[in-house]
Amino acid sequence: MITLLGIALATHLKYDFPLGQRIPYAMSVKFKGHIPILGGQEGTVEVSLKFSATGQAPDPNGNAQVKSEIEELKMVFNGATLPLGVKNVQTFFPPTTISLTPEGQVLKTDAPDVTLPVQLPGLNAKRFPDISYVPIQFPVDGVEVGKTFTFKKAFGASQVEYVVSPTKIDDSGVELDVSMAQDYAAMEDDRHNPTKSDSDAAFRLSTHVTGRGTAFFDRKRGLVTIAHIAADAKTHVIEVKSKAESDRDLKTELDLKASN
């Protein structure tokens, strides 16, 4: 009886991207700390962009498909606007179509494998949907207030682990508390540029990222319409030759909002 009652109380959440319907979003990401630009320096980067997600016909297996496209972008580094137009950005973040489950698990993407000129936490062409319009993967058996659920998403060579707790559920939607953590390793050459070659590695980096935030899932629209995440990436650096050690810190704030 208790089990049946628990099932009845669970709220099942599913994303909905109607065929042909364009859903506009606005997103801003702010970075403060060690910025991996021009060999690395302390500073700030502010990225503001507008993009759309449009429902497509199901894939051959019957899974929902969504196409996203960046339509406007502005990047400011230490107060100076960088000359990056949409065409430049689409070289690394082209229009992308994904297949996904109703609960938001991304099954397939046609995003290319590209190496970005700037490596910032979460900035990954294949995982753009995971930090934007499908940031939460809901459990198949539904959610309940106060009952946490977990999921993982691959970013680069490692995974981000998420812990989510619904704090309020009503007819309009679900409010969620979100925490996340990730660990990953990287290498830099003698000019502090990213490298994947051991022979070129002058510095070895190990990074631990933690973050917390909130999100709101609109039950009528079937979308995460608002999300806010603040994260802190702490990197330990070891110089290969001298074995000298140092530390870096980079704070990130992400805000997402779907337009009506």
TAVENVEN-V444368 format. One record per residue. N is the residue number from 1. RES is the residue in one small letter. SS is DSSP state (a for helix, b for strand, c for the rest). Layout:
<<N & RES & SS> <N & RES & SS>>
//
This chain:
<<1 & m & c> <2 & i & a> <3 & t & a> <4 & l & a> <5 & l & a> <6 & g & a> <7 & i & a> <8 & a & a> <9 & l & a> <10 & a & c> <11 & t & b> <12 & h & c> <13 & l & c> <14 & k & c> <15 & y & c> <16 & d & c> <17 & f & c> <18 & p & c> <19 & l & b> <20 & g & c> <21 & q & c> <22 & r & b> <23 & i & b> <24 & p & b> <25 & y & b> <26 & a & b> <27 & m & b> <28 & s & b> <29 & v & b> <30 & k & b> <31 & f & b> <32 & k & b> <33 & g & b> <34 & h & b> <35 & i & b> <36 & p & c> <37 & i & c> <38 & l & c> <39 & g & c> <40 & g & c> <41 & q & b> <42 & e & b> <43 & g & b> <44 & t & b> <45 & v & b> <46 & e & b> <47 & v & b> <48 & s & b> <49 & l & b> <50 & k & b> <51 & f & b> <52 & s & b> <53 & a & b> <54 & t & b> <55 & g & b> <56 & q & b> <57 & a & c> <58 & p & c> <59 & d & c> <60 & p & c> <61 & n & c> <62 & g & c> <63 & n & c> <64 & a & b> <65 & q & b> <66 & v & b> <67 & k & b> <68 & s & b> <69 & e & b> <70 & i & b> <71 & e & b> <72 & e & b> <73 & l & b> <74 & k & b> <75 & m & b> <76 & v & b> <77 & f & b> <78 & n & c> <79 & g & c> <80 & a & b> <81 & t & b> <82 & l & c> <83 & p & c> <84 & l & c> <85 & g & c> <86 & v & a> <87 & k & a> <88 & n & a> <89 & v & a> <90 & q & a> <91 & t & a> <92 & f & a> <93 & f & c> <94 & p & c> <95 & p & c> <96 & t & b> <97 & t & b> <98 & i & b> <99 & s & b> <100 & l & b> <101 & t & c> <102 & p & c> <103 & e & c> <104 & g & c> <105 & q & c> <106 & v & b> <107 & l & b> <108 & k & b> <109 & t & b> <110 & d & c> <111 & a & c> <112 & p & c> <113 & d & c> <114 & v & c> <115 & t & c> <116 & l & c> <117 & p & c> <118 & v & c> <119 & q & c> <120 & l & c> <121 & p & c> <122 & g & c> <123 & l & c> <124 & n & c> <125 & a & a> <126 & k & a> <127 & r & a> <128 & f & a> <129 & p & a> <130 & d & a> <131 & i & a> <132 & s & c> <133 & y & c> <134 & v & c> <135 & p & c> <136 & i & c> <137 & q & c> <138 & f & c> <139 & p & c> <140 & v & c> <141 & d & c> <142 & g & c> <143 & v & b> <144 & e & c> <145 & v & c> <146 & g & c> <147 & k & c> <148 & t & b> <149 & f & b> <150 & t & b> <151 & f & b> <152 & k & b> <153 & k & b> <154 & a & b> <155 & f & b> <156 & g & c> <157 & a & c> <158 & s & b> <159 & q & b> <160 & v & b> <161 & e & b> <162 & y & b> <163 & v & b> <164 & v & b> <165 & s & b> <166 & p & b> <167 & t & b> <168 & k & b> <169 & i & b> <170 & d & c> <171 & d & c> <172 & s & c> <173 & g & b> <174 & v & b> <175 & e & b> <176 & l & b> <177 & d & b> <178 & v & b> <179 & s & b> <180 & m & b> <181 & a & b> <182 & q & b> <183 & d & b> <184 & y & b> <185 & a & b> <186 & a & b> <187 & m & b> <188 & e & b> <189 & d & c> <190 & d & c> <191 & r & c> <192 & h & c> <193 & n & c> <194 & p & b> <195 & t & b> <196 & k & c> <197 & s & c> <198 & d & a> <199 & s & a> <200 & d & a> <201 & a & c> <202 & a & c> <203 & f & b> <204 & r & b> <205 & l & b> <206 & s & b> <207 & t & b> <208 & h & b> <209 & v & b> <210 & t & b> <211 & g & b> <212 & r & b> <213 & g & b> <214 & t & b> <215 & a & b> <216 & f & b> <217 & f & b> <218 & d & b> <219 & r & c> <220 & k & c> <221 & r & c> <222 & g & c> <223 & l & b> <224 & v & b> <225 & t & b> <226 & i & b> <227 & a & b> <228 & h & b> <229 & i & b> <230 & a & b> <231 & a & b> <232 & d & b> <233 & a & b> <234 & k & b> <235 & t & b> <236 & h & b> <237 & v & b> <238 & i & b> <239 & e & b> <240 & v & c> <241 & k & c> <242 & s & c> <243 & k & c> <244 & a & c> <245 & e & b> <246 & s & b> <247 & d & b> <248 & r & b> <249 & d & b> <250 & l & b> <251 & k & b> <252 & t & b> <253 & e & b> <254 & l & b> <255 & d & b> <256 & l & b> <257 & k & b> <258 & a & b> <259 & s & c> <260 & n & c>>
//
